[in-house]
Amino acid sequence: MYDVVVVGDTAWDTVVPLHGDLEFDADTNATIYQGMGGQGLNMAIAAAELGSSTALVTQVGCDMLSQTLLAHIRRAGIHLVSTTQEDPLTRVVAIVREDGERALLTDPGVGPLASPDDSIHGKVLLISGYLVDRPGGVERIGEWLQWARRHKMTRLLDAAHARLSDRLTGILSQVDWILANEREWQALGRPDDIACLIKRGKEGIQLRKGRHLMDVGIHASGPVVDTTGAGDAVAGGFAASLAQGMGVRKAAEIAVQRGFQACLHLGSIKF
């Protein structure tokens, strides 16, 4: 049995840190980094790094770069239990300002298109809201949530992006936890009948259900280099901690520190 089963994207990331303003119609010297990314893989890496047995349902392409990704994922100790291989591979370009904030340019690729498999068993399901942008995405997320309920798994849904919220609201009743930043939580209608973990950047996270609130701050310091993947690290850390039997507050404390650590290097996964 796996501690955490993650369903979400794998991507190849290109990260460009800016030193000054980007000038169009001109040449700008830059140091460019490339490596693994994608919300699904980011969350799985965060869970695995905390010692959780982690399974990933994802997609890659059919090219050599995708094969390189698969090799890296296996070396990270992540179990690829269901992998869709269909071109194109998801690719992301992250433009990172000097204060660590980033803008993402995404070529979304395809998948993951896999359906639940009853041969997979786990304690926690962590699923990416980006799946609603895939063919039949709402129905597929619903299938995974129903599968997890049958197997008595804790069900976590990461809202992924505010623009997707209108397609997620119909399935919120099937989850145990919504993981969202404040903009995403607002776009979801500020649900108060479901447990929510709200990612608040440098202010840490807030746990809330109805009128019950719990703030968990960041008790660490260091230069913020790149916020890419920080929210994914929070999600993976929270899922892993819950799977290991920790209480909600302790799980949140570990998750917020894991998210901060992701900001201390370039890229969602350390280059």
N, C-alpha and C positions, 0 to 999 in steps of 0.2 A: 504494500500500500504506500502511495506517495503522500508526503505531507501536503504538498501544494501542486495542483494542476493548473497551469496557466494556458489560456487560449488567447492568442494575439499575434501581431505582426513581428516578423524579423526583417531587418533592413540593413543596407549598407549606407553608412553615414559619411558625409564629407563635412568637416568642420573648418570654418574659416574665421579665425579671430581677427577683428578689426582693430587697428591702431590709428585712430583718427577717423575722419569722415570718408565714406565711400564716394568716389567721384566718378560720374559717368562720362563717357567720351574721353577717357584717359586710362592710362595703365597704372595699376597700383601693386606694389610689391606686397606679398602676403605669404605667410607660412600656412600650408594646407595640410590638414590631418584627415586620415581615413580609417574607418574601422567599423566594428559591429554596432548595431543599434536596432531600433524598432521597439514599440511599446511592449509587445509580448516578451521579447528577449530581454529587454531591460528589467522587467519585473521578475522574470525567471532568474536572471543573474543575481539580483538583490536577494531573492529568497534562498538560492543555493549558497551564496556567500555567508549566510547566517546558519549554515549547517543543515538546512532542510532538504529532504529528498524531493526533487523538483522535476515534474514532467512538463513538457512544452508541446502544445498543439499549434503548429505554425505553418508558414509557407516559405519557400525559396523559389528561385528560378531554376533553369536547367543549365546555366552557363558555369564556367570555371570559378567565377567569383562566388557563386552560390555554393559550390562544393567546398571552397575555402571556408565560408561561413559555417557550414555543417561540421567541418572538422574542428573549428574553434569552439562551437557549442558543445560538442561531445567532450572536448578537453576541459571545459568548464564544469563538467560533472552533471550536465543537464540531460535528462532522458527525452529523446525525441520519439514520443509515443505515436504521433500521427502527423506526418509531414506531407503537405501538398507541394509538388514540384511542377510549376507552370510559369513560363516567362510572361511578363517581365518581373524581375526581382524588384521589390520595393527599394527606392533610393531616397535619401533625405539629404538636403544641404542645410546646414545650420550656420547662420551668420551671427557671430557672437560679438557684442559690444564690450568695451573695456570694463564695464561694471558687471559683466557676466550675464546680462539679459540677452536673449537670442530670438531670432526670427527663423522660422522653419519653412523651407521650400520642399514640397513632397511630390514625388512621382509614385503613386500608391501601389502599383503592381496589382497582384491578384491575391485572393484568399486571406486567411486560411479558410478553406472550403470544407474541411472535415466535419463530419457529424459525430455525435457522441458514440463511444464504444464501451459497452458494458464490461469489457475485459479490463478496463482502466478503473482503478480504485484509488480514492484519495480522501483527505480530511477537509481540505479547503479548495474551492474553485475560485480562481481569480481570472476574470474575463475582461477583455478590453472593449470599451464602447466603440472604438473605431470600426469594429466589425459591422456596424449598421451601414457603413459605406460600401460594403461588399454585396455581391448578388445574394438576395434573400437574407440579408444580414439580420433583420429583426427576428425573423423566424428561426434563424440559426442560433442566435443568442438565447431565444426562448427554449430551444431544444436542449442546449447545454445546461440552462438553469433547471429545467425539469429533470434532466438526468441527475444533476447534483442533488436535487431534492430527494429523488428516489433512493440515492445512496447515502442520504443523511449527512451531506457535506455542508459546511458553512459556505455561503455564496456571496462573493464580493464582486461588484461591478464598478470598474473605473469609468467615469463619465467621458473621459477622453477629450472632448472639446465642446464648447457651448453651442456651436452651430449644429451639433448632432442631437441636442437635448429633446427636440420635439419628437424625434423617433425613438427615444428611450423611455419617455414617460409611461407608455403603455405596459412596460415590463418591470417597472420598479417594484411592484407588489410582490414579485417573485424573488427578490434579493434580500439578504440579511443586512448587508452594508453597502452603502453608496460611497464611493471615494471620488471626491471632486474638489476643484479649487472654488473660490468664492463666486467667480463669474459663472462657472458651470452649475453650481448649486442654485444660484438665482435663476438661471435659465430653466432648470428643472422644476421651478415653482416653489422653491424653498420647502421641500417635503419635510414634514415634522412627525410623520408616523413610521418612518424607517430610520434606522441608525445610520448616521452620516459621519464620515471622517472628512473634514474640510481642510484642504491644504492651503496654508496662508503665507507661504514664502518664508521670509526671514522672521515672521512672527510665530512660526511653528505650525501646529495643527490644532483644530478644535473638534472634539467629539460632541455630537449632539443628537438627542432624540426628544422631540417635543420641547418641553421647557428645561430639560436636563442638559447642562452644558459642562464640558470639561476642557480646559485649555492646557496644552502641553507645549512648552517652549523648547527652544534649542539651547542646550547647555554645552556649547563648544564654540571655538573661535578659529578663524583662519581666513585667508583671502578667498573671496568668491571668484572663481575663474570662469565657470560656465554652468548655467542652470539647466542645460539640456538633460533630460532624463531624471531630474531630481524628484519630480512627482511620481515617476514610475518606481524609483527606489523606495519611496515612502510606501507605495502600494505593496511591493514585493516584501519589504520588511515587516509590514503589518500582517500580511497573510502568513508569512513564515512563523512569526511569533505566536499568532493565534493557533496555528497548527501544532506548535510545540507545547500548547497547553497554558500559555501565559494569560493573565488577566488582561482586560482591555486597556487599562492605563499603562501597564508595563509594556504591552505590545505597541502602544502609541509612542511611548518614550523611545523604544528601540527604533521604530519606524522613522521618527523625525530626525534622529541622529544619523540614520542610514541615508536619508534624503540630503542632509547637510553635507555628508561626506562626498556625495556625488557631485557637489558644486565645487569641490576643491581641485578638479582636474578638467581638462578639455574632453568633451565627448560624453555621451551618456554612459559608456563603458570605457574605463580608463585607457587612454592611448599610451 
